[in-house]
Amino acid sequence: MTDTPRLTIRRAAVLGAGVMGAQIAAHLANADVPVLLYDLAASDGPPEGIARAAIARLGRLEPAPLATPGRAAHIEPASYAHDLARLGDCDLVIEAIAEKLEWKTALYAQVAPHLRADAVFASNTSGLSIATLAAALPAGLRARFCGMHFFNPPRYLPLVELIRHPDTDPQLLDALETWLTSWLGKHVLRAPDTPNFIANRVGVFSMLAVLQHTQTFGLGLDEVDALTGPAIGRPKSATYRTADVVGLDTLAHVVDTLRSTLPEDPWRASFTLPDWLQALIARGALGQKTGAGIYRKDGRTIRVLDPASADYRDSRGTVAAEVAAILAGRDPVARFAALRASAHPQARFLWAIFRDLFHYCAVHLADIADSARDIDCALRWGFGWALGPFETWQAAGWRAVAEAIEADRVAGRTLSDAPLPAWVPALEGVHTPAGSYSPRRGSFVPRSTLAVYARQLCPERLLGEAAPEAGETLFENAGARLWRRPDIDARIGVLSFTSKMHALTEPVLAAIHAALDLAEAQLDGLVLWQRPPFAVGADLRQMRAEVMAVEDGGDPQRLDDIVAFFQRTALRLKYARVPVVAAIDGLALGGGCEFAMHVAHRVFALEAPIGLVEAGVGL
C-alpha cells in the first residue's frame, strides 16, 4: 500500500464556461468545492456575463449537472479581464477551453503569473499533447501541471484520465488520484501522453468502425442504434445518438486529431467521417446542441437521417428476431460463434464491429495503456459499456476469437491488415486473479496499491480478475446475505439483498428479521448495503399475483399478512437494539425509502434517488 500526500482543495477555478467547463464547475459544486468560473468578457453587459449565463444554463440542461438547484450558489462567475488576481486564492485550476493549441498556450501565458506556487494546474484537453502544453508554462509551474480529462456529462460518467508529462511531480498525481476518488467520487486512470489518451482513442475508433460497417452492410442509422445499445451492453444512446449528444463537430475534431497525429497508424484510412456526416456539419446540424443532427425531433416524432436521400424519415430501427435470439443467449462463446456463422447482415455487422475493435485494441495496447485493465475500465467508465473490449473477447473464447480475427485478416475482411501481436495467441486471456496483461512489461500486473483503494471494501472487478473479498457469511437465504469482514471489524454485520433489483420480497423481509436477531445477540451494529440499486421497493409482481388470487376467490388474509409482515419489518428496523445504518447508492424507492427512513442513520451516495413512488404505479 502506497502512502499518499494529502491534497486539500478549498477553492477551485475552471477556465472556460462552455458546456464542458460549466459542467465540471457544477460537479465541483456538487462536492462542496466553491468554484470561480472564468470566460471572456461579453461585448455588452457585465464583464462576467458569459460565465453568468453559463451558470444559469446549468439549471436547464438534461441530465441535470447540479445535484440540487441551490448548488449553483457555489459557482461564481469571473472574467479574464478583471478577475485573474483571484486565481491566487485557488488550490486547483482546470483549463477547459476549446481544443485549439494556440488558444490554450495563449491563455496559459495570461494566467500563469497569477497561480500560486503550490496550486494544481490541469488541462481538460481530450487529446492534445500534455508535454506540448506544459512547454508553454514557466518552468516553476510544470511540476504541478498535468492532464485531467473529465468525460461528458461529468456528474454521471465516472472516468477521469490523469496524464503526466516528463516534469510532472509523481506525488502530485497520487494525491490528485486520491482526491478525485474520495472527494469527487471518480474512477481514475493514468493515461500515457498519446493522442486522445485511452478512452477516446478506443471509443472513437469503435464509433468509426460502426460508421464504416453501417455502409458495408447496408443498415439504417436507427437500425444500427438498435443493435449497438443495450442489446450488446452499451448505453441506450448507442452510436449515432451518442454522436449527436457529443456534437458532430466535436466528433470531427477528435477524428481529425487521430488522423493528423497518427500518420503511421495501420487504421489511418478509417480515421475519416462519411460524406453524409460531413454535410450535416457543413450546414450546422451538429446534433443535440443545435436541435438537429443525425436525429431530429419533429413535435413528438423522432426522425432519423437517411444518408441516401439526405433527408429525415421516421425512426423505426429494430433488431431482427433471428439476431435478437442470438444476443439473448447466455453463453458468450456460443453467442459469438453464432454471430460469426450467421448470414444475416445484422449479425455479420455485429461480428465485424467487435472483430475490428478487438484487433485494434490488441495491436495498440502496448502503446496506449499500461495494461488491458486500463482499456476495459476506460470504456466502462468513460463510455458506459457494461464490459470492456478485452473482457468481451475473453468471455467469448480468447483463442477461438483470435483465430477468427486472423482468418478474417488473411481474407482481407478486417479494416487493417496489421497482424495480431505475438502475445495474443500465447495467452488464454488478459485478465487473471494475479492481474491484467501488460505487453509493455511482458507480465500480468496487479491493481493499484494506492492507499485510497485499500479502503474500498468491495471494489469493482473485471471478468477474469480475482473475486472481491466475500467476507464471512453469518446467515443467508434466498433473499439476502448477512456477512462481516473480521479483518476490518468483526463486530459489524453487513446485510446485502440478493433479490432482483433488490426488491423487498418475502425472503428479504425474513432475512432482515434473522439478521437483526443475530446482530442484537452477537454484533455491535448492522449496515444495509448492496451494489446499486439500494432497493426498488416491494415485489409488485408478487402483490399483483396475490390481488388476482383474491379476485379469483382466494383468501384475502394472505394479502393482509404480507402487508402486516412488511410493516412489522419496518418497525423492527426502527426499534432495533443495535444501530442500523442504511448505506444508499442508487434507487431507494417505495419500501426501500421507507426502510431507509426507519433505520437509525443513513449514508447517501450522490446518485441516490429516493422517494415514495406509489403514484407512479397507479396506487
Secondary structure, DSSP 8 states (H G I E B T S, - for coil): -B-------S-EEEE--SHHHHHHHHHHHHTT--EEEEE---SSS-TTHHHHHHHHHHTT-SS-SSSSGGGGGGEEEEEHHHHGGGGGG-SEEEE---S-HHHHHHHHHHHGGGS-TT-EEEE--SSS-HHHHHTTS-GGGGGGEEEEEE-SSTTT--EEEEE--TTS-HHHHHHHHHHHHHTS--EEEEE-SSTTTTHHHHHHHHHHHHHHHHHHTT--HHHHHHHSSGGGTS-TTTTHHHHHHH-HHHHHHHHHHHHHH-TT-TTGGG-S--HHHHHHHHTT--BGGGTBSSEEEETTEEEEEETTTTEEEE------HHHHHHHT-S-HHHHHHHHHH--SHHHHHHHHHHHHHHHHHHHHHHHH-SSHHHHHHHHHHHH--SS-HHHHHHHTTHHHHHHHHHHHHHTT-SS------THHHH-S-SEETTEEEETTTTEEE----BHHHHT-SS----TTS------EEEEE-SSEEEEEEHHHHEEEEEEEE-SGGG-B-HHHHHHHHHHHHHHHHH-SEEEE--SS-SB--B-HHHHHHHHHHHHTT--THHHHHHHHHHHHHHHHHHT-SS-EEEEE-S-EETHHHHHHHHSSEEEE-SS--EE--GGGGT-
